[in-house]
Amino acid sequence: MRILIATLLAAMSMGLAGCGRYAVRPDEKEYLADRIMQPDYDATESALDQHVLSNREGSAGGSGASGGGCGCN
């Protein structure tokens, strides 16, 4: 029974370790808004990734959004 309680306490302490312990300070937000943090900041690299993906998967396209912007799609 002691082992079960100790295991539960250890799991709870590990689970709560990341909750609210660290928040991004305002002076650190400039690094998060950096261009390198954007998923497609380099158009050439994105095109090469799509080329490799189409060769590997055997299909092309299907990336991006569709619809007219009304939210019904």
Secondary structure, DSSP 4 states (H G I P E B T S, - for coil): -HHHHHHHHHHHHHHHTTSSS----GGGHHHHTSGGGSTT--HHHHHHHHHHHHHHHS-----S--S-SSS--
